[in-house]
Amino acid sequence: MQGLPDNLLKISELTACLCAPGVVAEALEHLMQGEAAAPAFVACVRHDPVLSLRIRPFAGEFDAARRDLLHALLLAAPVASGAAQAVYVQHWRQSIGVAHLAQALAVRSGTADGEAAWSAGLAHNLGDYVATGAADTARVAHWLDTLDADGWTADAVRYHAQPLPRGRAAHPLVRVVQLAYLLVTRADAVDSVDVRAALAALLLGAGDAAQLLADSQAQTRLLAQRYGMADALAASGGQGFDRLARLYAGQAAQAALHNHFRNAGDAAQGVVRLREALHALFGIERACLFVPGGDGLLRLSPLTPAAAGLAVLAIPPDDAHSALPRALARNAPQQHEAGMADGALVDEQVARLLGVARFICQPLTLPDGQTGVLLAGDALPAASTQPLWRFVLAECAEAWRAEPCGARAAGEPAVAAVDAIPRDRVRRAIHEVANPLTIMRNYVNLLSERLGTDSAVQRDLSIIGDEIERVARIVRGITTAETVEPAPLSLELASVNSVVSELVRMALGTLFTPNKVSVQIDLNPDVPPLPLQKDLLKQVLFNLAKNAVEAMPSGGHLRFTTRLVDEAGQRLVEIEVADTGPGLPPAVAAHLFEPVHSQKGGEHAGLGLAISRGLVERMNGNIQCNSTPQGTRFLVRLPTLQSGHTQPTTMRYGST
């Protein structure tokens, strides 16, 4: 197209246009189903004016890498919500109505390509979706210039609202979009002389137009219901937004489950994690695993503790009455209800010994590659049809297939085992972390928009968002540190008191209260803002708080105190973290800040205090510990002035 103004909207501005939450949700669901769902994905996205253009460069391929890219595109897409939803619904219904009618007119008259007519009709009001306000039609049409070699689609969008007589000799695509626009937006358009003349030029009559318009309106209503954008729902935010929020929540849960199972060290731990997940997510308290023995019979796996009587059972794989062999043979979940007339007696005995009224038999890939049968007692009948159920089982099987990290040699410190992890595995893990972080960040944004202006709620969501971004910065820092010399610290004036208050507020319901730890904060109002990196101080204080809670397994008291002190003629801010635990053993206290294996066992690597000391030293401060049988006190001292670093560029006195 020649002669267009120089200030055309750039194609990048399309990424700021609002999308339909219901379409985004359904498209994400199709992506999760894999390559087989590619046609359904494309057909779904076709109903969103913005997404249909954004995915066009990627629609030709649907391999795993491309699906990941599309996944990210959808998760990052801005969606209509809140007060904008009602206005958005009006624009969207007009887009769909004009698109459907333009396609029908093109096909019925045989004068234009139906898909081109759909695209032009869908995009005719594209400027209405720009988040910052409507864009000029001529500028919007620039986005469409590449859709066909001669620019007819862009012309149809550009001239859709022009008087019909002006388009009398124009390309048929322009004329069908003009007609569709008038018929959809003007109730009496079919009675207009100009409209009837334009219809006649396409060899169509008024009756044809009325019938096609009625069909278009019916299809628009059906699609509005499908994507949660019927008029009756617009004022309340729409079912589409609810569906998208549930999907984001589900994907965040999947990301958490991924990490839950990746921490399993061996098959036995994997089974423990599986039982924990079934209990937490589906309320299943009693479960066991049957595996093929050397003789081919199904027997109780020693990995799952269960009633002793179950261990004597041996179920033939060809017993068609039993739900266990049926699950293996059909590779699909099977149900058993106690008292079933045609059920196998062994299933009745299994139910009695498990102490359940019913159970689901679920095929499950075992660490050795064989397939066993998981018995989930008293599970709801519909549980096995839920996506989360399938994801739990897939993650468990994937964790079993994962390469073990390797055993640590006797006497070798834990940090050496960490260093032995191949660098490419670390990079892959860091890459995987980015996806759940993106999901969580977007989900927090969705919740923020949905939950309104309640200051307490928004403050808590802001803290969560800050913590997610802090994790992202830590992860990015790992990869940067491998190849790039660390840049000088970029400092900001941050309120130490606010950092402490924010940490306590963040951890109160997730760390302190669940572990029966009461918290007291004594903050000196005279403590000035310090030039430092807020993330570093927050990480130090959280490490100290977490250690304190773990030192008080039966509960206790934790106190945070800030004060001003003088040391060697230098003014310092002192932060005290004191607990009422039993104190540290002398052997531990002697190597407190060294990266050695922790005495706490389990997943504790003993690196927290070593990391904390390093972070405090980066802030030109020092950390000390005083431990007695009555409790442990950590003192973090930071100078009120920093030297050797860039000057602070930001003034921050509280949570952001």
N, C-alpha and C positions, 0 to 999 in steps of 0.2 A: 504494500500500500504506500503510495507516494503522497506527499503533501500533508502528512499528519503533523500536528504540532510537536515541537521539540521536547515539551515537558510531559511526554507520555509516562504513565505509571510503569515502573519497571516490573519485570516478571517476579522479582523477589517480593514485591508488595502483596502478591497473591497469598503468601504465607501468613499474612495478618488478617485475612478475610475469615469471617465466622463460618463455622460448619454446623451441620445438624447433629446434635449429640446422639440421636437414635441411629443415624446412618454410621457414624463413627463406631458406635458400640457393635453394631451388627458386622461391620467390616472387620473389626478386630476379632470377633468370634470366628469368622471365616478364615482369617489368617492363622489362627491357632489350630485349625483343622488340617493345615498342610497344603501340599500342592494340588491335591484332588479337589479342593474347594476354590481353585482359581476362578472358574467361570462364575460361581456364586458371588465371589468377592467383587469381580468386575461389574456384575449386574447390580450389586448393591451400591457401589460407589457411583454408579451412573445416575443415582437419584440425588446427588449432592452437587450443586452448581460449582462449588469451589474444588472439592476433592476430585471431581471428574476431570478437571484440568490439571490438577497437581500430580495425579498418578499417571497421566497419559504417557510421559517419557519412560515409565517403568512397566507399563502394562504388557509388554511383549514377552517378558521373562518372569518366572515365578519360582526360581530356585531358592534354596535356604537363605543365601546371602541377601537376595533381593527382598525376600519376605521380612527379614530383619530390618531392612531399610524402610520398607513400607510400614512395618510395625512402629518404628520410631516416628515416622511422619505422622501417623494417626495419633500416637500418644501425645505428640507436641502440638497437634492442631488446636487452635482456639475454637471453642464451642459456644453457642448461644445459650445463655442461662440468665436467671434472675429477671430483672425488669426488661432486658432485651429480648427475652424469649417470645413474648406476645407479638412484638413487631417483626421479629425474625420469621415467625410462623406465617404471617401474611405474605412476606416476600417469597418464602419458600413455596407456598401453595401456588402463588402466581407463576413462579419458575416452572414447576411441574406441570401446571395446567397449560401454559403456552407451549412447553416442550412436547407434551403428549399430543396436543391439537395440531401443532406444526408438523409433527411426524405423520399424523393421520391424514392431513391435507396433502402432504407430499406424496404419500403412498397411494391415496385414492385417486389423485389427479395424474400420477405418473410423471410429474414434471420435475421432481427434484429427489435427491437421495434422502431416504428416511432418516438415516443416522445423522447426517449433516443437519437436517431440520431439527432433530432432537437436540443436538449440541447447541445450535444457535438459539433455539427457543429456551433451553435451560439457562443459557448465559445472557439472555437479553437484558436482564436487570442485575448483572453481576456487581455493578457498582454499589448496590444496596447492601452488600455483605462486607464491605470494607469496614473494619472495626472503628475507624476514626471518623466515619461519615461517608455519605454517598459520593462516588467518584463520577466525573463527567463521562458520559457514554462513549464519546469518541476516544477517550483515553483508555477506557476499559477494553474497547475493541482491539487495541493493540495486542492484548494477551492472546487473541485468537488468530492473529495473522498467519501463524504457522500451521493451522489446522488443515488447510488445503492450499494447493499450489497457487491458485488464482485469488485467494482472499475472499471468496464468496461468503464464508461463515462470518468473518469479521464484518463484512458489509451488512449482512442480515442483522447482526447485533447493533451496528452503528445506526442503521436507518429504520429500526423496527417501529419507532413512534412517528415516523414521517407520514404526511397525508398520503392516502392510497393513490390519488392521481399522479403524484410525483414518481411512484414506482411502477407505473403502467407498463413500461418497456424494460424494467430492470430484470435481473436474473431471477428465475422462478424461486430460488431459495429465499431471496429478499421478500418476494411477494407473499409466500406462504407464512413467513414469520410475521409480516405486517398484519395479515389477516388473522392469524392465531392470537396475536396480541390484542387486537380490537375486539374480537369475539369473547375473549376471556375477561377483559377489563371493562367492557361496556355492555350493559344488560340488553340494550336495544340495538346492538350493532348489526344484527342480521337483517333488520328492516331498513338499514341505510342503503341509499341508491349506490354509493361508492362501493360498499361491501358486496352488494349483489353483482355489480359490474365486475369486480375483481374475482368473485366466485365464478362467474360466467366465463371469464378468460381462462380459468382452470378447468372448464367444462363441468362445473359443479353448480347445484342449485341451492336455494335457501333451506330446503328440507334436508339435504345432505349435510349442510353446515350445522343445522340444529341437532341432528343425530350425533355427528362427530363431537360436538361440544358437550352433549349430555354424557357421552362415553368418557370424554376427557375429565369431566367433573367427577364422575363415579370413580375413575382410577385415582384421581387426586385424593379423594376421601379415603380410599383403601390404603394408599401409601401413607397418608397422615396418621391413620390408626396404627399401621405397621411400625412406624418410627416414633410413635408417641407425640405427634404434633397435631392432634385433632383440636379444634377450636376450644372445646370445653376444657381441655387440659392446659392450654397455653398460659392461663393466669397463674397456675400453681407451679409452673416450671416445666411441666411436661414429663411424660413417662420416659421419653427418650433420654433425658438427663438422668433420671433415676436408674435407668438401665446402664448407662455409661458409668455412673458412679459405682454400681454393683460390680461391673466388669473391672474397673480399676481396682476395687477392693479385692476382687478375686485374684487378679494378677499380682497384687502386693502380697496376698497370702501365699501364692505360689512361689514368689521370690523368697519369702521367709522359709517355706518348706524346703526349698532347694538348699538353703544354708543349713537347715535343721538336719537333713540327711547327710550333707557333705561332711559333717563333723563326726560321723560314725567311723570308728577305727577299724572294725572288722565285722564279720557276719553277725556275731552275737550282739554287738552294739547296734547293728542295723535293725535287727529284730526288735530290740528294746525301743529304738527310735520309732519304728513302725507302730508298735503297741501304744506308745505315747501319743502319736499322731491320731490314731484311731479313737483313742479315749477322748482327746481334747476336741477333735473336730466332729466326731459322730457319736460320742457318748458310749462307745463300745468298751465295756469293762473286761469282758472275757473273750479271749481270742487264742487260737493255737494254730500250729502249722503242721500239716501232714505232707510227707515227702516220699517219693518212691524209694523203696529199699533195694538191696541187691537182688532180691527175688522178684522185684517188680511190684510188690504189694505196697499199698499206701500205709505208712506208719507215722506215729507222732514224732515230730522232730525234737531232738533234745534241746534245741535253741529256745523253745517256748515252754515255760513252766506251766503245768496243767495237772489235773487230777491224775493220780497214779493209774487208775483203771484205764485211761485212754492209751497208755503205753502198751497194753496187751492186745489192742485191736490191730488187725491186719485186713485191709479192705482190698479185694481183687479189683484191678483196673477195668474189668469187663462187667462189673455189677451195675446193670442199667437202672436198678431201683435206687441206688444210693446217689445222693447229690454230689458226693466228692468225685467219683469217676466221671459222672456226667459233665462236671465243670471242666475236667481235663479233656475229655473227648470233644466237647463243643468249644473249648477255649473261651468260655463265657461264664459269667456268674450264674449260680443256681441257688434256689431258695429251698429251705426245709422248714416246715412248721410242725411242731410236736403234735402228734395225733393224726397226721395225714394218713388217709386210708390206704393209699398206694405207695407210701414211703417205705424205705428199707428199714428193717429193725435195727441195723447198726447205726443208722442216723438217729433213731429214737434214743439209743444208748449214748451216743455222742452228746446229744442235747441234754440228757439227764446228768451225765458226768460233768459237762460244762456248767450245768445249773442255769440253762437258758430255755426259753420257750420256742425260739426259732434261731436260725443262723443262716448266713450267706456263705456259700462256698465260692471263693474267688481264686482263679488261677494266678500264680505268681512265679515269675522267673527267679530261680535260686542262684546263689553265688557260683555254683559249679556248672551253670548253664541249663540244668534240668528245670522242669516246671513242677512246682508243688501246689498245694491247695491251702489257702488261708481260710480259716473258719472264724467268722466275725459273729459273735453271739449277740442276740437281741438287737441287731442292727435294723433300722427302719427299712422296709422293703424297697423303698426308692433310693436308698443310699448308693447302691452300686451303679445307678444311672447318672449320678452327679459328676460334673467335670472335675471337681475337687477330689473325689474318690479316685478317679482314674489317675489324676496327677500324683496323688500320694503314692500309689503303687508304682507308677513309672519312676518317680524319684528314688524310691527305695531300691528298685532293681538297678537303676543307673548308679547309685552309690555303691552297690555291691560290685558292679563292673569296673568301678574307678580303680586306677592304679594305686596301690597302697603307698603311703609316704615313706615306708621303711622303718625298721626298728633302730632305736638309738643304741649305740654300743655302751657297754657297762662303764659307768663313771663319766661318760661324755656329757657335757652340759647341754641343756635343751636348746640353747641358742645355736649350737653347732648343727643340730638337726634342722633347724629352720634355715640356716645358711646353705644346707645341702640340697634344698629344693631347687630343681633346675629353673633357670631364669625364665625360660619360655613358659613353664607352668605358672610362674608368678604373674607373668604378663597376661596369660589367658585368664587367670583368676581375676585380675584387676579389670580386664575387659568385661568379664561377666558381671562384676559388681556394678558397672555403670547402668545396666538395664534395670535392675530393681530400684536403684536410686532414682532413675528417671521416673519410673512408675510411682514411687512414693511421693516424689516432689509434685508430680502432676495431680495425684490423688489429693494431696494436701491443698493444692490450689482449688480443686473442685469443691472440697469440703468448705473451704473459706468462703467461696462464692455462695454456696448453698445455705450456710448457717447464719448468714446475715451479719449484722453490725454489732453483735454482743461483744463488748470490749474484752471480757475475760476469755471468751472462746477464741477470738481473733489473736489475743496475746499468746495463748497456748499453742495455737496453730503456727504462729510466727516462730515460736521457739522450736517446734518440730521442724519447720522448714529450714531454720538456721542450722540445726543439727545435721539434717540431711546434706546441706551444702557443705558443712564442715567435714563430714565424712568424704564427700566428693573431692574436696581440696586435699585431704590427707592422701587419698588414693592417687590423685593426679601427681602429688608430690613424690610418690614412690617411683613412678616411671620417669619423672623429670630428673630425680637424683641419680639415675643410672648413667645419664649421658651429659647432663648439664650441671655446671658448677652452680650451687645454690646462690640465688640473687640476694643482695642485702635486704634485711628485713624492712618491709614497708610498714611503718608504725602508725598508730592512731591513738588519740587521747581517749582512753576507755576507763570507765568507772569500775574500780575493783569491787565496790559494794554491789553494783548492779550485776557483775559477773557472778558473784556469790549468790545473790538473791535469785537470779535466773537459773543457776544450777540446782538450787534447792527446789524451786518450783517445778523444774523439769523432772527431777528424780524422786519427788515426794511420793507419787502414786505408783512408780514403777520399781523403785529400789528401796526406799526407806520404809514406807508403810507396810508393804508385803513382808518385810523381814523384821517387823516389830521394832524398828529403830526410831526413836523420837529425835527431833532435830531442833536445835536452838541456834539462832544467829544473833551475834552482837556486833553491830557494824558501827564504827566510829564515823560520824558524819563529817569530821574534819579531814578524812583521807581524801587527797586530791586525785583527779584523773591522772593516770599514768600513760606515758607514751610506750605502748607495747602492742603485741599481736594478741588480740582477744582470744583467738582459737587456742593458742598455746597455753594460756593461763587456765582456760576452761578444761582443757585436756588434763592438765596437772591436777586440778582440784577434783575432777571426776575420778581419776585414778586413786587419789587418796581417800575419797569418800567410799569408793567401791571396796578398797582394801579394808577400811574400817568396818563396813557392814559385814564382810566375810569373817572378820575377827570376832564378831559377836553373833554366833549362830543362833543363840537363844534370845536375841534382842538386846537392846541397850540404848545408850544415849550418845548423840553425836553433836558436837558444837563447832560452829564456824565463828571466828572472831577476826576482826580487822582492827589494826591500831597503827600508830606512828611511833617509830623508835629511832634512836640515834646509835650508830655503830661506827667507831673510828672517825668521828666527825662528819659522817655522811648520814643524811636523812633518808630513812627507809620506810616502806610500807610493809608491815608484817601481817601475814594471813596465817592464822592458827586453825588446824583441823585436829580436834581432840576426841577420842572415843573412850568408852568405859569397858573395853575388852580386857582380857587377861594379860596383856602385854606380850612382848616378843621374847622367844627363847634367846639366850646369849649367843648361840651359834648362828642364829638367823640375823640378829642385830649386828654382828660383826661384819657381815657381808651384805648389808641391807640394800645398798644401791648398786650392787653388782648383778649383771645378767646371768644369774644361776637358776637352777631348777627350784621352783617354789615348794615349800613344805605343805602347801594346801592341797596338792594332788589334783586329779581331774584335769580340767582344761586350763588350769592356771600355769602359765609358762614362766612366771617369776621375772618378767621383763618390765612390769608396770612402773616400779620405782626407779629402775635404771633409766627408762624413757623419761620419767618425770624429772629426774635430776638433770638430764641432758636438755630438756626444754627450759627448765629454770635457768640453767647456765646460758642458754641462748638469749634469755632476757636479762643477762648480766646480774642475775640474782644468785641466791644460795638456798639450800634446803637442809634442814636439820631434823633429827628425831630424838625424842626423849621418851623411853618406854619403861614403865614400872608394872608390877602386878595389878595396879589399880587402873591402868589404861595407857594409851599411847598418844603422844602429841607430836604432830609434824608442824614445823614452822617454815613458811616460805617467805623469804625477804627479798623485796624488789626495790631498786633505787628509784627515787622520784624523778631522776634525770637519767637519760640514756646517752651513751657515747659510742662513737664508731658506727652509727647506723644512720640511715636516711631520716630526715625530719618527718614528723607525723604530718599526714596530709588530710586527715579526717578528724573531726571532733565528734565523739560519741560518748554520751553519758548514760546510756541505758540499753535496753534490748532493742535490737533492730529487726 
